[in-house]
Amino acid sequence: MARVLSTGGTSHLRSAFTDRTSHDEVHAYRPPGSIRSRDRHEETPLAQEVVEAANRTHCEVAQLMSQRLGLEAGVRGPLACAFERWNGPGGPDHVRGEDIPLVTRLVHVAQAVSLSEEIDRGDFATLEAAADRSLEPDVVRLFIANADGLTADEGTSLWDTVLAVEPGERATLSKDGIDRALSAMADFTDLKSTYTIGHSRGVADLARAAAPASRLPGDEVVDLYRTALIHDVGRVAVSGVVWEKKGPLTEDEWERVRLHAYHSERIAARSPLLARIGPARLDAPREARRVRLSPGQPRSRTTPGGSDPRRRRCVSGDDPTPSPPAGPEH
């Protein structure tokens, strides 16, 4: 899988992903410091093996994506220890103590805090119990001592806050860099389900190939291709359990599926470039989405193509006939 993803190819992504670990294994991990997390001696050998395989896969995929996005080694390195624990029984390599990068140790505490409802009530017992086991004690103590300031909700955007504290000049992407980044987003979005591997890039390639027939200007062809790459990025906001479910979805699950188009729009809205070219509220072709709609469900509100019907035809051909689903029966 590492070889395929690092080169940006998709033709063998399905076999590479499924050979590495099953979908259930990929979603079997428990983050360090979470209330659900247990010590290794409480797990069966099979459970340990499954969790370690899932942790290793998550770390590898995160590192590969950061590499594809052009992030520095200082970002990529700590991702390898995302599921390690302070006292050692984490995974995938059982790194412990100060051998875990400081950045990762800070993230572990932040993650535990974000998952704990008790901390919202000023109760730090769960966090203190995790100290010296899955979490570094000094970092936990520092958080508790400064909890009021760190957890205060001042109504500011977290996105804007993170950008404001970025050291140095903000990194920007060139034309080729934009295409590489969006291609990475597309490829890794499609890993959400074994049934969608290569889907987004395939839609983008087909749309670009069809564009000349609609006599689109060159710059609009570029916009069309980029939009098609990210048209399904909101899929990551829906649990893989839903996408992989065998058999009919419940009504609640269908609502989650329908919302993934909205999430695509919101993700695109964070970037001025993507907000301009990104998914618009139009009828998405079932041929492009490859998701079976429930009876009476209106078509998804997102499609790669914007408001121009010529671009929409490049993707769908305006054929109202739904195609067979690519994945399990929904």
N, C-alpha and C positions, 0 to 999 in steps of 0.2 A: 504494500500500500504506500509506503514511504516513497518508493521510486516513482510510482505513478502520479501521486499528488504533487511531489516536488517539481515535476516537469510540466504540470498543468494539463496532462492528458486526461481523458475521460472514458476512452473506449473500453478500458479494463477496470474501471473503478468498482463496478458491481462485484466482480469476482474477488478483487483485492480486498474490499471491505468485508465481504461475507466470509472469506477465508480467514481473515485475521481474528474475528470474533463475532459471535452472533449478536443480533440486535438487542436481545434481552440482556446480554452481558454488558453491552455498551451502556445501558441505562441502570446497571446494578450498583454503581459506585455510591459511596456516602462521603460527603465532604468532611474534612477534619474539623472536630469541634462541634459537629451537629449533634443534636439531642438523640438522633437515631443511630449515631455512630456507636459501635461496640468494640471492645478489645478483641484482638485476634483469637485469644483462647476461647472465646464464646462462640466462635464460628466453626463450622465443619470444614474439613480440608477442601471439599468441593466448593463451598461458599468462598473460602479464601482465594481459591484459584480463579473463580469467576470474577471476584472483585478486583483482583490484581490484574487480570487480563483487561477488564474494563478501564481501570485506572491508567494502564500503560497506553491503551488505545487513545483515550482522551488526551493524555499528555503529548503523544506523538502527533495527533491531529492538530492540537493547539500550536505546537511548535512549527509544524509545516505551514499552517495558515499564517502565522506571524512572519515566517520566512517569505512566503508568497506576497505578503503585503509590504515587504521591505523594511520590517521593523528591525531594530538593532539587537545585537546579541544580549544586551542588558535586559531586554524584554523576553527574548526567546528562552534564555537559560532558566530563569525562575519557573517557567511553565512546566519544566520537567519534574518539578517537585510539588506540583499542585496538590497531590493527594498524600504526600508524606506527612508523618506526624512527629512532633517534638520528641517523643519517647521511643521512636523507632519502628513500631509495627504498622507503618503505613505502606505505601506502594507508589510506584512499582519497584523501586530499588532499595527500599528500607533505609533511606537517608535519615539521619536523626540530628537533633540538637542544632548547634551553630553551623553544621555542614549544610543545613537547609538555608538558602539565600534569605537575607533579611527581608527583602521585598515579599517573598512568599510567606514568611512568618507573620508579617503585618497583614497580608491578605487573609490568612487563616483566621486571625482574630476578627477582622472586619466581617468575614463571611459568617462566623459563628454569631456575631452580634446581629447581623441582618436576619438570621434565621430564628432568633430567640424573641418570643413575645414577652418573656419575663423582664428583659432589659428595658422594654418600653415602660414597665411599671417600677423601674428602679431596683429590681431584684437581680443581683449578680451571682446568685448561688450556683447556677448551672455553669456560668462562665468560669467561676473560681474552681469548680470541680474539674473542669477540663484543663486547667493550668497544670503544668508539669506532666501532663499526659499527652494529649494531642496538640496543646497550645503552649507557646513559650511563656513561662510565668511572668517574666519582666514586662513583656508586651501587654499581657492581661492586666497587670497592676497599673501600668501607665494609662491604659484605657479607662479603668475604673476611676482612677484619680482625676481624669479629665472628661468623664462621661458627659457631664452637663453641656460642655461646649461642643463636644464631638457629635452628640446626638441632637443638638438643637435644630429645630426646623425653622429656618428664617425665611422660608418662602422663595429661596433662590433656586435656580435651575442647577442641578448637579452637573449636567453637561457643561454649562457655562463655567461653573466653578472649576472643573477639571481642566478645561482649556485655559483658564486664567492663570493657573499655577504651573502650567507647562514651562519647564526651563528653556531658555534660549528662544530662538525664532521657531514659529510653528512650521512643521514640515508641510510642503505642498507637493502635489503630483503633476508631472508633465502629462502630455497627451498619452504617450505610451504607458506611463505609470498608472493613469486612470484606468485604462483598459486592463492592465494586469491586475489591479486591485479589484475591479468589478468581476473579472473572471474568477479570481480566488473566492470572492463572496459567493458567486454562483456555484462553483464546484463544491464548496463546503456546505452550502445550504442544502444541496441535493443529497448529502450524506445523512440527512435527517431520516431518510427512509431508504431501504435497499431497493425500493421500487422506483425511485426518482433519480438515481445516480446518472449524471450526464444530461438530465432533462433540461435544465436552464440553458446550458451552453448549446444544446441541440435546438431549442426554440430560437435562440439568438442567431445561430448559423442559418437556420431556415428563413428567418425573417430578413436577414441581410441578403440572402440569395434571391429572395422574391422581390426585393425593393426595386431593382431596375425595371421590372414589368410595370410598376406603378409610377415610373418616371420621377422618383423622389430626388431632390437635390442631394449632393454628396454629404453636406453637413447634417441633413436630416437622416440619412442612412446611418451615420455614426450615432446619432441620438437614438435611433430605433434599436440598433444593435445593443447599445449600453442599457437601454431601458429593458429590453428583453432579458438581458443577463440577470437583472435584479428583480424581475417581476414576481418571483416566488420567495424572496428573501424572508418575508413574514412567516414562512413555514416554520422557522426555528422557534417561533413563539408558541407553537402548539406541540404538546407532548408527543414524542415518538410512539408512545403506546397507542395513541389515537390513530396515527398514520398507518401503523402496522397491524391494527386490529383485524382479525379474521372474522367476518360476519358483519351484520348490520350495525351501524353506529346508533347510539342513543340520540335523543333530541339534543341533550346537553352537549354531546360530542360533536354533533353537526354544527351547533352554534360556535364551537371553538374552531372548527374547520372554516366556517364562513368568515370568521374574524381574521384569518391569516392575511387576507387581502388588505384589510385595514392596517395591520401591522406593517405590511410592506410599504404602504404609503407613509406611515409615521417614521419608519427608518429612513426612507428617502428624504423626508422633509428636513432632516438634520443637516443636510448638505445643500448649499445653494445650487450647486450643479445638479445634484440628483433631484432636488425639488423641482427644477426646471424641466428635466427630461424624464422624471420618474413616472411611476404608475399613475394613471388618471382614473377617474370614476366612470368607467365605461364597461360595457358588456364584455367579459373575458371569454374567449373561445374555449369551449370544452376540449377541443383538439389540442390546444396549447397547455391547458392546465392539467390534463390527464387525471382529473379527480372526478369520480362519478357523483353527480348531483342527486340529491334525494328528490322524490316526486314532488312537483310543484315548487321546487326551490328556484328562485330567480338566479340568473347567471351571476357569477362573481363580479364584483365591482371593479376589479383591477385587470388591466390588459397591457401588454407592451405595445404602445402605439400612440398614446396621447389622444388628442381630439381629432386628429386627421384621419378620415376614413380610409385614405389610401394606405396609411401605415397599418391600420387595423386589418385591412385585407391581406397585407403581406404576411400576417401571422395566421389568420383564420380562414382566409378565402371566403369569409362571410357565409360559411356553411353551417346551418343551424342543427345539423344532425350530429348528435353526440357520438363520440367514438367509444369503443370498449375501454374499460378501465385498465390501467397498466398494473395495478396492484391488487390486493385482496378485495373481495366483494364487499362493498360498502352499501 
